[in-house]
Amino acid sequence: MKEIEFTRDVDHTLAAMQEHGLLLSSAGADGRPNVMAVGWGCPGVIWGRPVFVVLVRPSRFTFGNIEATGEFVVNVPGDDMHETCMYCGTKSGRDVDKFAERGLEAVAAETVGAPLIGQCVRHYECRVVHRNDVVDAAIDAEIRSQAYAKGDFHRLYYGQVLRTAARE
């Protein structure tokens, strides 16, 4: 892995998120890694810092990991990883070891305890600097009916990007 600028190829990251999703890796307090697919997120600059905002529902296994450690990695999968993204978006880490099931390589990150996914092309190592919840009364009615019919509102995690790396 080679360290790169946070803004390098961010357009590719956004395109991958829209096309097949990104892979959000975390580790629990016990160090056990987990990965979930995410289709909603936002890289940018907030408070003068590079930040990647991700949305995670409290019902997700990953939610407990991030709450426990305050860390995560956003991994950008290659175009050949569509099936892995689908799998990671439909299975829970409570029930299955998705790293083992999909043959994903957990690579130690340099700045956080959550692992990188070795098969991915780019990685954003993040430490949570702020979190807030989607507020039912404040969200657009159409978005509420489409995204929150069951009331499982996301928590937004603002992860300061400590390091961005890519495969050489």
mmCIF file of the C-alpha atoms, coordinates in Angstrom:
data_MODEL
# 
_entry.id   MODEL 
# 
loop_
_atom_site.group_PDB 
_atom_site.id 
_atom_site.type_symbol 
_atom_site.label_atom_id 
_atom_site.label_alt_id 
_atom_site.label_comp_id 
_atom_site.label_asym_id 
_atom_site.label_entity_id 
_atom_site.label_seq_id 
_atom_site.pdbx_PDB_ins_code 
_atom_site.Cartn_x 
_atom_site.Cartn_y 
_atom_site.Cartn_z 
_atom_site.occupancy 
_atom_site.B_iso_or_equiv 
_atom_site.pdbx_formal_charge 
_atom_site.auth_seq_id 
_atom_site.auth_comp_id 
_atom_site.auth_asym_id 
_atom_site.auth_atom_id 
_atom_site.pdbx_PDB_model_num 
ATOM 1   C CA . MET A 1 1   ? 0.000   0.000   0.000   1.00 0.00 ? 1   MET A CA 1 
ATOM 2   C CA . LYS A 1 2   ? 1.152   3.486   -0.810  1.00 0.00 ? 2   LYS A CA 1 
ATOM 3   C CA . GLU A 1 3   ? -0.027  6.592   1.049   1.00 0.00 ? 3   GLU A CA 1 
ATOM 4   C CA . ILE A 1 4   ? -1.839  9.059   -1.212  1.00 0.00 ? 4   ILE A CA 1 
ATOM 5   C CA . GLU A 1 5   ? -3.537  12.447  -0.884  1.00 0.00 ? 5   GLU A CA 1 
ATOM 6   C CA . PHE A 1 6   ? -7.062  12.309  0.556   1.00 0.00 ? 6   PHE A CA 1 
ATOM 7   C CA . THR A 1 7   ? -8.504  13.999  -2.536  1.00 0.00 ? 7   THR A CA 1 
ATOM 8   C CA . ARG A 1 8   ? -6.791  11.746  -5.077  1.00 0.00 ? 8   ARG A CA 1 
ATOM 9   C CA . ASP A 1 9   ? -9.319  9.769   -7.109  1.00 0.00 ? 9   ASP A CA 1 
ATOM 10  C CA . VAL A 1 10  ? -12.199 10.842  -4.833  1.00 0.00 ? 10  VAL A CA 1 
ATOM 11  C CA . ASP A 1 11  ? -14.393 10.888  -7.947  1.00 0.00 ? 11  ASP A CA 1 
ATOM 12  C CA . HIS A 1 12  ? -13.685 7.151   -8.344  1.00 0.00 ? 12  HIS A CA 1 
ATOM 13  C CA . THR A 1 13  ? -14.617 6.579   -4.687  1.00 0.00 ? 13  THR A CA 1 
ATOM 14  C CA . LEU A 1 14  ? -17.960 8.344   -5.200  1.00 0.00 ? 14  LEU A CA 1 
ATOM 15  C CA . ALA A 1 15  ? -18.641 6.431   -8.429  1.00 0.00 ? 15  ALA A CA 1 
ATOM 16  C CA . ALA A 1 16  ? -17.884 3.104   -6.721  1.00 0.00 ? 16  ALA A CA 1 
ATOM 17  C CA . MET A 1 17  ? -20.227 4.011   -3.845  1.00 0.00 ? 17  MET A CA 1 
ATOM 18  C CA . GLN A 1 18  ? -23.061 4.676   -6.294  1.00 0.00 ? 18  GLN A CA 1 
ATOM 19  C CA . GLU A 1 19  ? -22.360 1.673   -8.500  1.00 0.00 ? 19  GLU A CA 1 
ATOM 20  C CA . HIS A 1 20  ? -21.851 -1.206  -6.049  1.00 0.00 ? 20  HIS A CA 1 
ATOM 21  C CA . GLY A 1 21  ? -21.105 0.315   -2.650  1.00 0.00 ? 21  GLY A CA 1 
ATOM 22  C CA . LEU A 1 22  ? -18.042 0.643   -0.479  1.00 0.00 ? 22  LEU A CA 1 
ATOM 23  C CA . LEU A 1 23  ? -16.880 -1.740  2.242   1.00 0.00 ? 23  LEU A CA 1 
ATOM 24  C CA . LEU A 1 24  ? -16.796 -0.331  5.756   1.00 0.00 ? 24  LEU A CA 1 
ATOM 25  C CA . SER A 1 25  ? -14.513 -2.319  8.044   1.00 0.00 ? 25  SER A CA 1 
ATOM 26  C CA . SER A 1 26  ? -14.416 -2.131  11.802  1.00 0.00 ? 26  SER A CA 1 
ATOM 27  C CA . ALA A 1 27  ? -13.213 -4.165  14.739  1.00 0.00 ? 27  ALA A CA 1 
ATOM 28  C CA . GLY A 1 28  ? -14.919 -4.792  18.032  1.00 0.00 ? 28  GLY A CA 1 
ATOM 29  C CA . ALA A 1 29  ? -13.370 -4.125  21.419  1.00 0.00 ? 29  ALA A CA 1 
ATOM 30  C CA . ASP A 1 30  ? -12.212 -7.767  21.247  1.00 0.00 ? 30  ASP A CA 1 
ATOM 31  C CA . GLY A 1 31  ? -10.355 -7.058  17.973  1.00 0.00 ? 31  GLY A CA 1 
ATOM 32  C CA . ARG A 1 32  ? -12.656 -9.240  15.841  1.00 0.00 ? 32  ARG A CA 1 
ATOM 33  C CA . PRO A 1 33  ? -12.968 -7.647  12.388  1.00 0.00 ? 33  PRO A CA 1 
ATOM 34  C CA . ASN A 1 34  ? -16.228 -7.073  10.555  1.00 0.00 ? 34  ASN A CA 1 
ATOM 35  C CA . VAL A 1 35  ? -17.204 -5.580  7.229   1.00 0.00 ? 35  VAL A CA 1 
ATOM 36  C CA . MET A 1 36  ? -20.455 -4.167  5.883   1.00 0.00 ? 36  MET A CA 1 
ATOM 37  C CA . ALA A 1 37  ? -21.426 -2.619  2.570   1.00 0.00 ? 37  ALA A CA 1 
ATOM 38  C CA . VAL A 1 38  ? -22.323 1.076   2.543   1.00 0.00 ? 38  VAL A CA 1 
ATOM 39  C CA . GLY A 1 39  ? -23.996 2.997   -0.224  1.00 0.00 ? 39  GLY A CA 1 
ATOM 40  C CA . TRP A 1 40  ? -24.348 6.313   1.573   1.00 0.00 ? 40  TRP A CA 1 
ATOM 41  C CA . GLY A 1 41  ? -21.413 8.435   2.660   1.00 0.00 ? 41  GLY A CA 1 
ATOM 42  C CA . CYS A 1 42  ? -19.585 11.629  1.995   1.00 0.00 ? 42  CYS A CA 1 
ATOM 43  C CA . PRO A 1 43  ? -15.879 12.444  1.766   1.00 0.00 ? 43  PRO A CA 1 
ATOM 44  C CA . GLY A 1 44  ? -15.098 16.109  2.303   1.00 0.00 ? 44  GLY A CA 1 
ATOM 45  C CA . VAL A 1 45  ? -13.528 18.750  4.463   1.00 0.00 ? 45  VAL A CA 1 
ATOM 46  C CA . ILE A 1 46  ? -15.145 19.720  7.770   1.00 0.00 ? 46  ILE A CA 1 
ATOM 47  C CA . TRP A 1 47  ? -13.516 21.805  10.495  1.00 0.00 ? 47  TRP A CA 1 
ATOM 48  C CA . GLY A 1 48  ? -10.519 22.166  8.185   1.00 0.00 ? 48  GLY A CA 1 
ATOM 49  C CA . ARG A 1 49  ? -9.902  18.401  8.340   1.00 0.00 ? 49  ARG A CA 1 
ATOM 50  C CA . PRO A 1 50  ? -10.344 15.641  5.779   1.00 0.00 ? 50  PRO A CA 1 
ATOM 51  C CA . VAL A 1 51  ? -13.452 13.740  6.873   1.00 0.00 ? 51  VAL A CA 1 
ATOM 52  C CA . PHE A 1 52  ? -15.417 10.753  5.620   1.00 0.00 ? 52  PHE A CA 1 
ATOM 53  C CA . VAL A 1 53  ? -19.008 10.703  6.910   1.00 0.00 ? 53  VAL A CA 1 
ATOM 54  C CA . VAL A 1 54  ? -20.666 7.281   6.971   1.00 0.00 ? 54  VAL A CA 1 
ATOM 55  C CA . LEU A 1 55  ? -24.188 6.322   7.996   1.00 0.00 ? 55  LEU A CA 1 
ATOM 56  C CA . VAL A 1 56  ? -24.761 3.214   10.130  1.00 0.00 ? 56  VAL A CA 1 
ATOM 57  C CA . ARG A 1 57  ? -28.066 2.026   11.586  1.00 0.00 ? 57  ARG A CA 1 
ATOM 58  C CA . PRO A 1 58  ? -28.099 1.108   15.302  1.00 0.00 ? 58  PRO A CA 1 
ATOM 59  C CA . SER A 1 59  ? -29.427 -2.334  14.365  1.00 0.00 ? 59  SER A CA 1 
ATOM 60  C CA . ARG A 1 60  ? -26.208 -3.177  12.499  1.00 0.00 ? 60  ARG A CA 1 
ATOM 61  C CA . PHE A 1 61  ? -23.404 -5.192  14.094  1.00 0.00 ? 61  PHE A CA 1 
ATOM 62  C CA . THR A 1 62  ? -20.915 -2.561  12.857  1.00 0.00 ? 62  THR A CA 1 
ATOM 63  C CA . PHE A 1 63  ? -22.693 0.086   14.946  1.00 0.00 ? 63  PHE A CA 1 
ATOM 64  C CA . GLY A 1 64  ? -21.534 -1.567  18.184  1.00 0.00 ? 64  GLY A CA 1 
ATOM 65  C CA . ASN A 1 65  ? -17.980 -1.866  16.875  1.00 0.00 ? 65  ASN A CA 1 
ATOM 66  C CA . ILE A 1 66  ? -17.715 1.816   16.003  1.00 0.00 ? 66  ILE A CA 1 
ATOM 67  C CA . GLU A 1 67  ? -19.342 2.838   19.272  1.00 0.00 ? 67  GLU A CA 1 
ATOM 68  C CA . ALA A 1 68  ? -16.805 0.705   21.178  1.00 0.00 ? 68  ALA A CA 1 
ATOM 69  C CA . THR A 1 69  ? -13.663 1.790   19.342  1.00 0.00 ? 69  THR A CA 1 
ATOM 70  C CA . GLY A 1 70  ? -14.412 5.082   17.593  1.00 0.00 ? 70  GLY A CA 1 
ATOM 71  C CA . GLU A 1 71  ? -12.632 3.847   14.455  1.00 0.00 ? 71  GLU A CA 1 
ATOM 72  C CA . PHE A 1 72  ? -13.420 2.519   10.999  1.00 0.00 ? 72  PHE A CA 1 
ATOM 73  C CA . VAL A 1 73  ? -11.921 2.149   7.526   1.00 0.00 ? 73  VAL A CA 1 
ATOM 74  C CA . VAL A 1 74  ? -13.724 2.966   4.291   1.00 0.00 ? 74  VAL A CA 1 
ATOM 75  C CA . ASN A 1 75  ? -12.449 0.535   1.632   1.00 0.00 ? 75  ASN A CA 1 
ATOM 76  C CA . VAL A 1 76  ? -13.041 1.090   -2.074  1.00 0.00 ? 76  VAL A CA 1 
ATOM 77  C CA . PRO A 1 77  ? -13.572 -2.267  -3.804  1.00 0.00 ? 77  PRO A CA 1 
ATOM 78  C CA . GLY A 1 78  ? -12.373 -3.012  -7.303  1.00 0.00 ? 78  GLY A CA 1 
ATOM 79  C CA . ASP A 1 79  ? -14.844 -3.546  -10.102 1.00 0.00 ? 79  ASP A CA 1 
ATOM 80  C CA . ASP A 1 80  ? -14.485 -7.325  -9.660  1.00 0.00 ? 80  ASP A CA 1 
ATOM 81  C CA . MET A 1 81  ? -15.878 -7.212  -6.095  1.00 0.00 ? 81  MET A CA 1 
ATOM 82  C CA . HIS A 1 82  ? -19.566 -6.598  -6.832  1.00 0.00 ? 82  HIS A CA 1 
ATOM 83  C CA . GLU A 1 83  ? -20.675 -9.988  -5.445  1.00 0.00 ? 83  GLU A CA 1 
ATOM 84  C CA . THR A 1 84  ? -18.642 -9.426  -2.272  1.00 0.00 ? 84  THR A CA 1 
ATOM 85  C CA . CYS A 1 85  ? -20.322 -6.057  -1.766  1.00 0.00 ? 85  CYS A CA 1 
ATOM 86  C CA . MET A 1 86  ? -23.744 -7.672  -2.218  1.00 0.00 ? 86  MET A CA 1 
ATOM 87  C CA . TYR A 1 87  ? -22.862 -10.423 0.260   1.00 0.00 ? 87  TYR A CA 1 
ATOM 88  C CA . CYS A 1 88  ? -21.539 -7.962  2.849   1.00 0.00 ? 88  CYS A CA 1 
ATOM 89  C CA . GLY A 1 89  ? -24.700 -5.901  2.475   1.00 0.00 ? 89  GLY A CA 1 
ATOM 90  C CA . THR A 1 90  ? -27.038 -8.823  3.140   1.00 0.00 ? 90  THR A CA 1 
ATOM 91  C CA . LYS A 1 91  ? -25.303 -10.820 5.896   1.00 0.00 ? 91  LYS A CA 1 
ATOM 92  C CA . SER A 1 92  ? -24.735 -9.772  9.492   1.00 0.00 ? 92  SER A CA 1 
ATOM 93  C CA . GLY A 1 93  ? -21.437 -10.028 11.322  1.00 0.00 ? 93  GLY A CA 1 
ATOM 94  C CA . ARG A 1 94  ? -23.465 -11.319 14.281  1.00 0.00 ? 94  ARG A CA 1 
ATOM 95  C CA . ASP A 1 95  ? -24.117 -14.504 12.316  1.00 0.00 ? 95  ASP A CA 1 
ATOM 96  C CA . VAL A 1 96  ? -21.151 -14.985 9.993   1.00 0.00 ? 96  VAL A CA 1 
ATOM 97  C CA . ASP A 1 97  ? -17.473 -14.095 9.632   1.00 0.00 ? 97  ASP A CA 1 
ATOM 98  C CA . LYS A 1 98  ? -17.657 -12.214 6.333   1.00 0.00 ? 98  LYS A CA 1 
ATOM 99  C CA . PHE A 1 99  ? -13.859 -11.969 6.049   1.00 0.00 ? 99  PHE A CA 1 
ATOM 100 C CA . ALA A 1 100 ? -13.600 -15.773 6.138   1.00 0.00 ? 100 ALA A CA 1 
ATOM 101 C CA . GLU A 1 101 ? -16.685 -16.429 4.016   1.00 0.00 ? 101 GLU A CA 1 
ATOM 102 C CA . ARG A 1 102 ? -15.553 -14.114 1.210   1.00 0.00 ? 102 ARG A CA 1 
ATOM 103 C CA . GLY A 1 103 ? -11.817 -14.793 1.508   1.00 0.00 ? 103 GLY A CA 1 
ATOM 104 C CA . LEU A 1 104 ? -11.086 -11.181 2.406   1.00 0.00 ? 104 LEU A CA 1 
ATOM 105 C CA . GLU A 1 105 ? -7.576  -10.331 3.584   1.00 0.00 ? 105 GLU A CA 1 
ATOM 106 C CA . ALA A 1 106 ? -7.538  -8.277  6.802   1.00 0.00 ? 106 ALA A CA 1 
ATOM 107 C CA . VAL A 1 107 ? -4.486  -6.016  6.596   1.00 0.00 ? 107 VAL A CA 1 
ATOM 108 C CA . ALA A 1 108 ? -3.350  -4.012  9.620   1.00 0.00 ? 108 ALA A CA 1 
ATOM 109 C CA . ALA A 1 109 ? -4.002  -0.296  9.198   1.00 0.00 ? 109 ALA A CA 1 
ATOM 110 C CA . GLU A 1 110 ? -1.277  2.142   10.200  1.00 0.00 ? 110 GLU A CA 1 
ATOM 111 C CA . THR A 1 111 ? -3.373  4.538   12.295  1.00 0.00 ? 111 THR A CA 1 
ATOM 112 C CA . VAL A 1 112 ? -6.468  2.666   13.522  1.00 0.00 ? 112 VAL A CA 1 
ATOM 113 C CA . GLY A 1 113 ? -7.341  -0.779  14.881  1.00 0.00 ? 113 GLY A CA 1 
ATOM 114 C CA . ALA A 1 114 ? -9.902  -1.520  12.164  1.00 0.00 ? 114 ALA A CA 1 
ATOM 115 C CA . PRO A 1 115 ? -8.395  -3.524  9.292   1.00 0.00 ? 115 PRO A CA 1 
ATOM 116 C CA . LEU A 1 116 ? -7.946  -2.610  5.666   1.00 0.00 ? 116 LEU A CA 1 
ATOM 117 C CA . ILE A 1 117 ? -9.329  -5.070  3.129   1.00 0.00 ? 117 ILE A CA 1 
ATOM 118 C CA . GLY A 1 118 ? -6.347  -6.196  1.080   1.00 0.00 ? 118 GLY A CA 1 
ATOM 119 C CA . GLN A 1 119 ? -8.328  -6.803  -2.122  1.00 0.00 ? 119 GLN A CA 1 
ATOM 120 C CA . CYS A 1 120 ? -9.655  -3.229  -2.206  1.00 0.00 ? 120 CYS A CA 1 
ATOM 121 C CA . VAL A 1 121 ? -8.007  -0.495  -4.261  1.00 0.00 ? 121 VAL A CA 1 
ATOM 122 C CA . ARG A 1 122 ? -8.180  2.429   -1.811  1.00 0.00 ? 122 ARG A CA 1 
ATOM 123 C CA . HIS A 1 123 ? -8.573  2.869   1.942   1.00 0.00 ? 123 HIS A CA 1 
ATOM 124 C CA . TYR A 1 124 ? -9.534  5.754   4.224   1.00 0.00 ? 124 TYR A CA 1 
ATOM 125 C CA . GLU A 1 125 ? -8.447  5.155   7.836   1.00 0.00 ? 125 GLU A CA 1 
ATOM 126 C CA . CYS A 1 126 ? -10.801 7.121   10.091  1.00 0.00 ? 126 CYS A CA 1 
ATOM 127 C CA . ARG A 1 127 ? -11.136 8.129   13.739  1.00 0.00 ? 127 ARG A CA 1 
ATOM 128 C CA . VAL A 1 128 ? -14.570 9.383   14.829  1.00 0.00 ? 128 VAL A CA 1 
ATOM 129 C CA . VAL A 1 129 ? -14.495 13.087  15.738  1.00 0.00 ? 129 VAL A CA 1 
ATOM 130 C CA . HIS A 1 130 ? -18.261 13.616  15.867  1.00 0.00 ? 130 HIS A CA 1 
ATOM 131 C CA . ARG A 1 131 ? -21.475 11.647  15.667  1.00 0.00 ? 131 ARG A CA 1 
ATOM 132 C CA . ASN A 1 132 ? -25.119 12.574  15.432  1.00 0.00 ? 132 ASN A CA 1 
ATOM 133 C CA . ASP A 1 133 ? -28.386 10.857  14.668  1.00 0.00 ? 133 ASP A CA 1 
ATOM 134 C CA . VAL A 1 134 ? -30.850 11.436  11.848  1.00 0.00 ? 134 VAL A CA 1 
ATOM 135 C CA . VAL A 1 135 ? -33.766 13.254  13.480  1.00 0.00 ? 135 VAL A CA 1 
ATOM 136 C CA . ASP A 1 136 ? -37.199 11.987  12.463  1.00 0.00 ? 136 ASP A CA 1 
ATOM 137 C CA . ALA A 1 137 ? -38.925 15.374  12.733  1.00 0.00 ? 137 ALA A CA 1 
ATOM 138 C CA . ALA A 1 138 ? -36.204 17.124  10.731  1.00 0.00 ? 138 ALA A CA 1 
ATOM 139 C CA . ILE A 1 139 ? -35.962 14.854  7.679   1.00 0.00 ? 139 ILE A CA 1 
ATOM 140 C CA . ASP A 1 140 ? -37.770 15.360  4.388   1.00 0.00 ? 140 ASP A CA 1 
ATOM 141 C CA . ALA A 1 141 ? -41.035 13.374  4.306   1.00 0.00 ? 141 ALA A CA 1 
ATOM 142 C CA . GLU A 1 142 ? -40.225 11.639  1.015   1.00 0.00 ? 142 GLU A CA 1 
ATOM 143 C CA . ILE A 1 143 ? -36.803 10.522  2.290   1.00 0.00 ? 143 ILE A CA 1 
ATOM 144 C CA . ARG A 1 144 ? -38.406 9.346   5.557   1.00 0.00 ? 144 ARG A CA 1 
ATOM 145 C CA . SER A 1 145 ? -40.949 7.199   3.700   1.00 0.00 ? 145 SER A CA 1 
ATOM 146 C CA . GLN A 1 146 ? -38.328 5.733   1.343   1.00 0.00 ? 146 GLN A CA 1 
ATOM 147 C CA . ALA A 1 147 ? -35.413 5.172   3.720   1.00 0.00 ? 147 ALA A CA 1 
ATOM 148 C CA . TYR A 1 148 ? -36.954 4.932   7.182   1.00 0.00 ? 148 TYR A CA 1 
ATOM 149 C CA . ALA A 1 149 ? -40.296 3.152   6.851   1.00 0.00 ? 149 ALA A CA 1 
ATOM 150 C CA . LYS A 1 150 ? -39.324 0.962   9.831   1.00 0.00 ? 150 LYS A CA 1 
ATOM 151 C CA . GLY A 1 151 ? -37.944 3.891   11.861  1.00 0.00 ? 151 GLY A CA 1 
ATOM 152 C CA . ASP A 1 152 ? -34.374 2.534   12.060  1.00 0.00 ? 152 ASP A CA 1 
ATOM 153 C CA . PHE A 1 153 ? -32.689 5.934   11.722  1.00 0.00 ? 153 PHE A CA 1 
ATOM 154 C CA . HIS A 1 154 ? -28.968 6.098   10.974  1.00 0.00 ? 154 HIS A CA 1 
ATOM 155 C CA . ARG A 1 155 ? -26.211 7.518   13.106  1.00 0.00 ? 155 ARG A CA 1 
ATOM 156 C CA . LEU A 1 156 ? -23.778 9.648   11.136  1.00 0.00 ? 156 LEU A CA 1 
ATOM 157 C CA . TYR A 1 157 ? -20.140 9.106   12.018  1.00 0.00 ? 157 TYR A CA 1 
ATOM 158 C CA . TYR A 1 158 ? -17.754 11.873  11.050  1.00 0.00 ? 158 TYR A CA 1 
ATOM 159 C CA . GLY A 1 159 ? -14.429 10.111  10.673  1.00 0.00 ? 159 GLY A CA 1 
ATOM 160 C CA . GLN A 1 160 ? -11.337 12.246  10.420  1.00 0.00 ? 160 GLN A CA 1 
ATOM 161 C CA . VAL A 1 161 ? -9.263  10.648  7.697   1.00 0.00 ? 161 VAL A CA 1 
ATOM 162 C CA . LEU A 1 162 ? -5.893  9.974   9.327   1.00 0.00 ? 162 LEU A CA 1 
ATOM 163 C CA . ARG A 1 163 ? -4.440  8.209   6.305   1.00 0.00 ? 163 ARG A CA 1 
ATOM 164 C CA . THR A 1 164 ? -5.472  7.425   2.750   1.00 0.00 ? 164 THR A CA 1 
ATOM 165 C CA . ALA A 1 165 ? -3.722  4.565   0.987   1.00 0.00 ? 165 ALA A CA 1 
ATOM 166 C CA . ALA A 1 166 ? -4.001  2.795   -2.347  1.00 0.00 ? 166 ALA A CA 1 
ATOM 167 C CA . ARG A 1 167 ? -2.656  -0.315  -3.974  1.00 0.00 ? 167 ARG A CA 1 
ATOM 168 C CA . GLU A 1 168 ? 0.447   0.414   -5.989  1.00 0.00 ? 168 GLU A CA 1 
# 
